[in-house]
């Protein structure tokens, strides 16, 4: 069984089409008058802006262009956090691992501590993960068994 629609019919549906057409024509005829009135008001507004500028004021009308943008970050010298200094190494991690693993097979945790003892500097909290990613993605390393790598 079909569901009954509730509520009233739209207000325009209650008017005959001829009456709606007359109303549309009446409103369309007013457009020209409204455009002329708007142009006159804009001209008057420009005159007032010119007078305001003569007396040293600025127009309250919005000028086209960009907004102010977001504020700059605080610098290390201010109250903001000091930036971390990234340690500089003589060679990349991949090169250091390649030298370490030449003719050796080691586990990732073992490799991580050995490369740091060999002088590789890092501030990473997850350095083991970084070493693991390097071993996986670099073709210079070969996986011998689960968690065991050697230089290829």
FIDOGU-996208 format. One record per residue (C-alpha): x, y, z. Coordinates in nm, 3 decimals. Layout:
residues N
<node X="X" Y="Y" Z="Z"/>
...
***
This chain:
residues 152
<node X="0.000" Y="0.000" Z="0.000"/>
<node X="0.132" Y="0.345" Z="-0.091"/>
<node X="0.235" Y="0.576" Z="0.186"/>
<node X="0.022" Y="0.888" Z="0.233"/>
<node X="0.207" Y="1.216" Z="0.199"/>
<node X="0.172" Y="1.447" Z="0.491"/>
<node X="0.196" Y="1.821" Z="0.511"/>
<node X="0.081" Y="2.106" Z="0.294"/>
<node X="0.137" Y="2.154" Z="-0.073"/>
<node X="0.400" Y="2.415" Z="-0.163"/>
<node X="0.260" Y="2.768" Z="-0.156"/>
<node X="0.330" Y="2.833" Z="-0.525"/>
<node X="0.129" Y="2.527" Z="-0.623"/>
<node X="-0.183" Y="2.703" Z="-0.495"/>
<node X="-0.158" Y="2.985" Z="-0.754"/>
<node X="-0.263" Y="2.963" Z="-1.118"/>
<node X="0.020" Y="2.966" Z="-1.374"/>
<node X="-0.102" Y="3.290" Z="-1.535"/>
<node X="-0.076" Y="3.473" Z="-1.203"/>
<node X="0.278" Y="3.337" Z="-1.142"/>
<node X="0.385" Y="3.454" Z="-1.489"/>
<node X="0.248" Y="3.805" Z="-1.425"/>
<node X="0.445" Y="3.821" Z="-1.096"/>
<node X="0.765" Y="3.711" Z="-1.272"/>
<node X="0.716" Y="3.980" Z="-1.540"/>
<node X="0.652" Y="4.247" Z="-1.273"/>
<node X="0.975" Y="4.154" Z="-1.090"/>
<node X="1.176" Y="4.141" Z="-1.414"/>
<node X="1.056" Y="4.494" Z="-1.496"/>
<node X="1.197" Y="4.616" Z="-1.163"/>
<node X="1.550" Y="4.488" Z="-1.239"/>
<node X="1.641" Y="4.789" Z="-1.454"/>
<node X="1.531" Y="5.033" Z="-1.183"/>
<node X="1.729" Y="4.842" Z="-0.918"/>
<node X="2.046" Y="4.839" Z="-1.132"/>
<node X="2.020" Y="5.217" Z="-1.189"/>
<node X="1.967" Y="5.273" Z="-0.816"/>
<node X="2.269" Y="5.054" Z="-0.730"/>
<node X="2.490" Y="5.241" Z="-0.981"/>
<node X="2.384" Y="5.572" Z="-0.828"/>
<node X="2.461" Y="5.450" Z="-0.478"/>
<node X="2.804" Y="5.322" Z="-0.587"/>
<node X="2.884" Y="5.659" Z="-0.745"/>
<node X="2.780" Y="5.837" Z="-0.423"/>
<node X="2.993" Y="5.593" Z="-0.220"/>
<node X="3.298" Y="5.667" Z="-0.439"/>
<node X="3.245" Y="6.041" Z="-0.384"/>
<node X="3.234" Y="5.989" Z="-0.008"/>
<node X="3.549" Y="5.771" Z="-0.019"/>
<node X="3.732" Y="6.048" Z="-0.206"/>
<node X="3.628" Y="6.307" Z="0.055"/>
<node X="3.736" Y="6.077" Z="0.339"/>
<node X="4.078" Y="6.024" Z="0.178"/>
<node X="4.123" Y="6.402" Z="0.134"/>
<node X="4.094" Y="6.439" Z="0.510"/>
<node X="4.346" Y="6.160" Z="0.572"/>
<node X="4.109" Y="5.877" Z="0.650"/>
<node X="4.083" Y="5.542" Z="0.484"/>
<node X="3.781" Y="5.390" Z="0.320"/>
<node X="3.598" Y="5.126" Z="0.520"/>
<node X="3.533" Y="4.928" Z="0.202"/>
<node X="3.729" Y="4.606" Z="0.163"/>
<node X="4.015" Y="4.617" Z="-0.082"/>
<node X="4.072" Y="4.314" Z="-0.302"/>
<node X="4.370" Y="4.097" Z="-0.212"/>
<node X="4.486" Y="3.839" Z="0.031"/>
<node X="4.406" Y="3.823" Z="0.397"/>
<node X="4.664" Y="3.848" Z="0.674"/>
<node X="4.764" Y="3.478" Z="0.678"/>
<node X="4.862" Y="3.274" Z="0.979"/>
<node X="5.110" Y="3.406" Z="1.236"/>
<node X="5.475" Y="3.302" Z="1.215"/>
<node X="5.613" Y="3.029" Z="1.440"/>
<node X="5.814" Y="3.124" Z="1.744"/>
<node X="6.187" Y="3.099" Z="1.700"/>
<node X="6.442" Y="2.921" Z="1.918"/>
<node X="6.548" Y="3.259" Z="2.061"/>
<node X="6.193" Y="3.338" Z="2.172"/>
<node X="5.974" Y="3.138" Z="2.405"/>
<node X="5.914" Y="2.858" Z="2.156"/>
<node X="6.088" Y="2.522" Z="2.157"/>
<node X="6.446" Y="2.518" Z="2.047"/>
<node X="6.493" Y="2.330" Z="1.721"/>
<node X="6.662" Y="1.992" Z="1.734"/>
<node X="7.008" Y="1.974" Z="1.589"/>
<node X="7.054" Y="1.687" Z="1.350"/>
<node X="7.388" Y="1.513" Z="1.397"/>
<node X="7.618" Y="1.513" Z="1.095"/>
<node X="7.791" Y="1.190" Z="1.003"/>
<node X="8.086" Y="1.135" Z="0.774"/>
<node X="7.894" Y="0.870" Z="0.580"/>
<node X="7.531" Y="0.775" Z="0.526"/>
<node X="7.366" Y="0.506" Z="0.736"/>
<node X="7.363" Y="0.266" Z="0.441"/>
<node X="7.739" Y="0.311" Z="0.388"/>
<node X="7.810" Y="0.261" Z="0.760"/>
<node X="7.598" Y="-0.056" Z="0.763"/>
<node X="7.772" Y="-0.184" Z="0.450"/>
<node X="8.115" Y="-0.147" Z="0.612"/>
<node X="7.992" Y="-0.309" Z="0.934"/>
<node X="7.830" Y="-0.610" Z="0.766"/>
<node X="8.110" Y="-0.689" Z="0.521"/>
<node X="8.177" Y="-1.066" Z="0.566"/>
<node X="7.948" Y="-1.076" Z="0.876"/>
<node X="7.592" Y="-1.181" Z="0.952"/>
<node X="7.416" Y="-0.999" Z="1.235"/>
<node X="7.071" Y="-0.934" Z="1.380"/>
<node X="6.904" Y="-0.592" Z="1.360"/>
<node X="6.944" Y="-0.508" Z="1.731"/>
<node X="7.307" Y="-0.616" Z="1.718"/>
<node X="7.366" Y="-0.407" Z="1.404"/>
<node X="7.202" Y="-0.102" Z="1.567"/>
<node X="7.433" Y="-0.102" Z="1.869"/>
<node X="7.743" Y="-0.190" Z="1.662"/>
<node X="7.693" Y="0.092" Z="1.411"/>
<node X="7.653" Y="0.343" Z="1.697"/>
<node X="7.969" Y="0.209" Z="1.868"/>
<node X="8.148" Y="0.253" Z="1.535"/>
<node X="8.072" Y="0.627" Z="1.556"/>
<node X="7.743" Y="0.675" Z="1.371"/>
<node X="7.553" Y="0.955" Z="1.552"/>
<node X="7.176" Y="0.970" Z="1.579"/>
<node X="6.905" Y="1.133" Z="1.792"/>
<node X="6.631" Y="0.898" Z="1.670"/>
<node X="6.416" Y="0.736" Z="1.937"/>
<node X="6.336" Y="0.453" Z="1.694"/>
<node X="6.681" Y="0.404" Z="1.542"/>
<node X="6.634" Y="0.025" Z="1.528"/>
<node X="6.335" Y="0.077" Z="1.296"/>
<node X="6.535" Y="0.310" Z="1.072"/>
<node X="6.817" Y="0.055" Z="1.050"/>
<node X="6.566" Y="-0.219" Z="0.968"/>
<node X="6.409" Y="-0.011" Z="0.689"/>
<node X="6.751" Y="0.064" Z="0.542"/>
<node X="6.843" Y="-0.306" Z="0.544"/>
<node X="6.518" Y="-0.399" Z="0.369"/>
<node X="6.511" Y="-0.131" Z="0.099"/>
<node X="6.881" Y="-0.111" Z="0.004"/>
<node X="7.003" Y="-0.366" Z="-0.251"/>
<node X="7.348" Y="-0.375" Z="-0.086"/>
<node X="7.208" Y="-0.593" Z="0.193"/>
<node X="7.089" Y="-0.950" Z="0.181"/>
<node X="6.852" Y="-1.121" Z="0.424"/>
<node X="7.014" Y="-1.448" Z="0.535"/>
<node X="6.732" Y="-1.563" Z="0.764"/>
<node X="6.463" Y="-1.408" Z="0.981"/>
<node X="6.617" Y="-1.091" Z="1.131"/>
<node X="6.968" Y="-1.177" Z="1.008"/>
<node X="7.138" Y="-0.962" Z="0.743"/>
<node X="7.473" Y="-0.946" Z="0.564"/>
<node X="7.634" Y="-0.726" Z="0.301"/>
<node X="7.551" Y="-0.855" Z="-0.048"/>
***
